[in-house]
Amino acid sequence: MGAAMRRIQVGSALSAFGIGFTVPFLYVYVAEVRDLGAGAAGIVLAAFAMAALIVLPFTGRAIDRRGPLPVLVVASLVASVGAISLGLASTEPAAIGAAAVLGAGTAVLQPALATMIVWCSSPQTRTRSFATQFFLQNLGLGIGGLIGGQLVDESRPDSFLLLFGIEAVMFLVLAGVVLSVRMPHTPSLGEARPKGDSGGGLRALLGHRAMVQLCVLGFVLFFACYGQFESGLSAYGVEAAGISPSTLGIALAANTAMIVVAQFAVLKFVERRKRSRVIAAVGLIWAVAWIAAGYAGLGHGSQAMATAAFVSTYALFGLGEAMLSPTVAPLVADLAPAGMVGSYNSAFALVKQLALAVGPAVGGPMGAALHGPYIVTFLLFSLGITYLALRLGKQLTPVQNQPSLAGSRVVMQSSPEPATATQ
């Protein structure tokens, strides 16, 4: 990695480290520490998610017009203000407003960072760059959560102010780090502007069949995995498999550990294979994960076997995540026409956010009460990932599907015209 990429990765990891200090404790902080109740905590979490849904449709155009660096700096400052405001909030309106500001700021960070990585990488190095970012972000989240758990004290609101203060400082550090980055190129406003009128960029994206299929696939991916971690799957584990809260923590730790251990081991496997087939394999791995979860809650085995199966479910999800990180995000960038990388990254981030909002709403009640249907439903969703991935592969050029072929003159000469949108 060049100096610019190294600084981007360091800033990304430090911001994840800061987020890890607060995310696991946000519900407890609002409901119990500030004594606002479970209802207020739910509204605060909803405000956090809704703010992201509101700002993301405008983020891509801002990135493409102004460049990712100024957008990232502004988003970091907004997120920092939101974090410290949440730490000081003692009333429900103040907590809701602070959560909305924090959610808006953090939502913009993802597509802005992704665009900076695209600008500082080539199609051949992009896979490894996104894998490194995912690895470092998960490591930062995990370490932040572990340290935050040692610092927090439910009887002392000031301890939570310390956590939010650390998060706010990490956002400022991110802004400072990226301001020192010398980007390889910074397109002018005219060059970066999407073609056509005010709706041209959106029409171009919606007319790009491969990108639309990737967004549909992305929604299913995040709905069937990330959207279930702390809602449906945890509720299922407690209610159906008799898993204790401490075991849920072990399961989440197993997920993170699998990502940290497997990320670069699977990277070599991923780089030599078609992206569509890698994603299809993830669908099969997650289908096995849901079968293991089914055994944990419905298999009527010993509690030890149920616990092992449930922890294995989270570990298998982590293996799939390690395979997706160097696959999906680079594919979004490779599909984007010149001048629309920010719009494509923001559109995919919006799809992810929608899935993360709908997933808990659907999976939570099912996991708590409809144990058998819950497992069958998400087993079918996982198999659907495999089907959608193989279908997507037919819309990709050989180099889009397998960037390692880019050096082959034969492949490049025989490649069909990209299935891009009509500009």
N, C-alpha and C positions, 0 to 999 in steps of 0.2 A: 504494500500500500504506500502511496505517496503521502507527503506531509499533510495535504488537505484532507485526505481520507482518514488518516489517523486521528486528526483533530475532530472530525465529524463523529467518528466512532467513540472517542473519549467523551465528548459532550453528550452523545446519546446515552451512553452507559451511566454517566453521572446523573442525568435527569431521571433515568429509570431507578437508580439508587434512591433518589429523593422520593419518588412516587411510592416505592416500596415501604417507606416509613409510615405512610398514612392509609393506603388502600385497605389493608386487612382490618383496620380499626375504625373505619369511618362510621359504620352502623353503630358500633358500641359507643363511639364518641357522642353522636347526636342523641341517641335514644337514652343512654344511661348516664354518661358523664355530664352532659348538659341538661339531662333530665327532661327532654322534650318528648319522649315517648316513641314507640315503634312507628306510629303513623307519620310523625314528622320525619323520622329517619328515612322512611320509604319515599316521602316527597322530596327530600334532599337528594337521594340517590337518583330519583327520576329527573330532577332538575339538572343534575350533572350530565345524564345521558341526553336529555332533550336539547341542552345547549349545544352539544356536539352535532346533533342532527340539524340544528338551525344554521350553524356557521359553515359546515363542510360544503354545502352547495356553492358557496361564494369563494371558498378557499382556492380551488383550482385556478380560477380565472385570475385571482390576485397573484398567485405564484407565477403563472405564465406571463403576466404583464410586467410584474416588478422583479421577478426572480425569487428563488426560495429563501435567500439569506435575509433580506429585510422582513419578509413575512415571518420567518422563524424567530427573529429577534423580538418582534412585536408580540408574537404568541407567547414567548418565554416570559416577557414582562407581565403580560396579562395573567398568565398562569401563576406567577409569583405573587401578584396582588391577591388573586383568588385564594391561594394557599394560606397566606398570613391572615387574610380576612376570615377564613373559616376557623382558624385557630383562635381568633378573638370573638367569634360569634357566640352570643349567649341567648339569643332569641330565635324563634323559628324563621321569621322573615329574613333576618340577617344570615342565618345558615343557608337558607335556600338561595339567596342572592349570591353569596360567596361561592356556593357549589356550582352555580350556573357560570360564574366567571371562570372558575377553575376548570370546569368541563369544556368551556369554549376554548380556553388557551391550550389545554393538553390535546384537544382534538386536532388542532391545526398543526401541532408539532409533527405528527406522523407523516402526512403527505409532504410537508416541507423537508423533513430529513430524508425521506425517500427520494425526492427530486434532487437534493444535493448529492446523494450517493450516486444517482444516475449520471449527473454532470461530471463527477470525479472518477467515473469508471468507464470501461469499455464493455461491449457485449460479452467478451470473453472473461473479464474479471468480475462482472456484475454478480454472478451467482455466488462467488466466494464473499463478496462484500456484504450482500444481504444476509448470508449465513452468519458472518461475523457479528453484524449488528444484532441479529436475533439472539445469538449466544450471549453477547455482552449485556443486552437488555435483561434477559432472564437472570443472568448472574447478578446484575445490579438490583433487580427486584427482590431476589431471594435474600441477598445480604442485607438490603435495607429492611426487609421484613423481620429478619432475625434480630438485628440490632434494635429496631423499633420496639419489638416485643420485650426486650430487656429494659428499655427506658421507660415504657409506658406504665402508668399506675392509675387505675380507674378512680381512686379516691383523690387524685390530685389533677385537676384540670390543667394546671400549669405544665404537667408532663406532656400533655397533648399539644399545648402551644409550642413546646420545644420541637415536637415531631413536625408540625406544620411549618415551623420556622426553618428547620433543616430542609424541608422540601422546597420552600420558597428560595432559599439560598442556592440550591442545586439548579433551579431554573435560571437564576441569574448567572451562575457559572456556565450553564449551557450557552446563554446569550453571549457571554464574554469569550468563550472558546470559539464559537462560530464566527464572531466578528474578526478573529485573527486568521480566518481561513481565506486564502487567495484562490478564488474559484478559477478553474481553467478557462471558462468563458462566461460572460454575462451578456445575454442578448439585450439589445435595446428594446424600448417599449414597442416600437413598430414591428421588430422582428419577432417578438414573443407573442404578439397579439394573435389569438385564434382567428382563422380566416372567416369571412362572412360577417353578418350582422350580429346583434347581441345574442341571438340564440344559435348562431352558427356552430359554436363549439359543442353545445349539447346535442344538436342535430347530427353533427359528425360522429360523435361518440355513439349515439343510439343507432346510427346507421352502420356501425362497424360490427359485423356479425360476430367475429371472434371475441371482441371485448364484451359484448352483451352476454355471450355464453359464459365467458370467464366470470362476469359479475354474478350470474345465476349460480354458477358452481361455487363462487366465493361465499354467497349467502348460505348455501347448504353446508359448506365446510364450517363456517363460524357458528351457525345455528346448531349443528349436530355435535359440536365439540366444546368450543369456548363458552357458548351460551348455556351449557349444562353444568360446568364445573362447580360453581358455587350456588346452584339453584336446584335443578331437577336431580342431578346425579347425587349431590350430597343429601338431599331429602330422601331419595331412594335408599341410599346407604344406611341412613339412620333408621328409617321406618321399616324397610324390607329386610335388610341384612343385619340389623342390630349393631351397626358401626358406631363407636363412641366418637365424640368430638375430637378427642386426641388422635384417634386413628385417622380421621379426616385430615388432620394436619400432616400425618405421616404420608398419606396418599398424595397430597399436594407436593410434599417434599420429594416423593418418588418421581412425580411428574417432572419437577425442575431438575432433579439429579439425572434423569434419563436424557433430558435435553442437553445438559452440560457435558455428559459423558459421550453421547452419541453424535452430537452435532457435526464434528469434523470427521468422524469415522464414516458417517453416511454421505458426507459431502463428495468424496471421491466416487462413491456409487452413483450419486445423483448426476454428477457432471458428465458421466459417460453414457447417460441414457436419456430417452425422450421425456420431456417434461410431462406430457400428457399421461405417459405410462407410470411415471413416479407418483403423480396425483392419484391415478387409478389404484396403485398399490396401497396408498394411504387409506383409501376407502375400504379395502379388504382388511388392513390391519385394524382399523377402527371397528369393523364388523366383528372381528375376533374380540376386541375390547368389550363391546356390548354383550357378547356371549358370555365373557368372564363375569361381567356385572350381573347378568341374568343368573348365572350359577350362584353368585354370592348371595342374592336375595331370594331366589326361587329354587335353589338346588337342594335344600333341606340337608346340607352337610353340616359338619361341625363348625363351631364359631371360628376356630383357627383357620379352617379352609375357606370360609366365607371372607374372612379378613384378608387372607392372602390373595384371593381372587379379586377382591375390590381394589386393593393396592395395585395389583397387576393391571387393572383397567386404566388407572391413571398413568402408569408407566408406559403402557402401549399407546395411549394418547400422546405422551411426550415423544415417543419414537416417531409417530406420524408428524407431529409438529416440527421435529428436526428435519424431516424430509421435505416439508412444505416451505420452510423459510428460505432455502436457496432456489425455490422453484416458482412460486406464485408471484412474489413481488417483482423479481426481474422480468417475468413474462409480461406483467402490466406495463413496465417501462418499454420493453421491446415492441409491444403492440402500438404504443403511442406515436402518432405522427409528430414531426418536428414542430415545436412550439406549443404542444399540448400535453407534455409530460405531467405537469402539475395538475391539469384537469383530469387526466386518467388516474393519477394517484389519489386525488381527492374523491373521485367517483367511487373507487374501490374502497377507500376508507369509509365512505358513507354507507356502502353496502354492508361492510363489516359492522358498523355501528348499529344499523337496523337489525342485523341478525342477533347482535348482543342484547338488543332491547326486547326483541320478540322471543328469543330463546328461553330466558328465564320465565317469561309470562306463560308460555306454553308448557315448558318442561317442569316447572316448579310444582304446580298442582298435580300433574300426572305422576311425577316421581314420588310424591307424598302419598297418593291414594290409589292410583291405577298402575300397580307395579308391573304386571304382565304386559298390558298394552304399551306401557312406557318403553320397555326394553324392545319389544317388537317394532314399535314406531321408529326408534332411532337406529335399530339394526337395518331397517329398510332405507333410512336416510343415508347410512354409510354405504350401502350397496349402490344407492343412487349417485353417490360421489364417483364411484368407479365408472358407472355408465356415462355420466356427464363429462368426465375427464376424457374418456375414449372418443366421445362425440366431438369434444373441443379439438382434439388432435387432428381431426379431418379438416379443420378450418385454419390450421397453422402451416406456415411454410416450413420446410425442413430445418432451416437455421433458427427460426423462432422456436421450434419444438426441441431442437438440440443445438445450442450455440457452439458446441465443440466442433461442429461441422463447418463453421464459418471459414476456416482456413482451406477448405477443399474447393479448388477451382471447379471441379466437376459438378459438385453439388450446387454451387452458386450459379453456374451456367444453366443447370437444368431445373432450377427452382421456379415454380410457378409465380405469377404476379401475386403480391400480398393481397389478402382479402380485406383491404382497408376500406374505410368509408369514402363515399363520394364527397370530395371537398367542395 
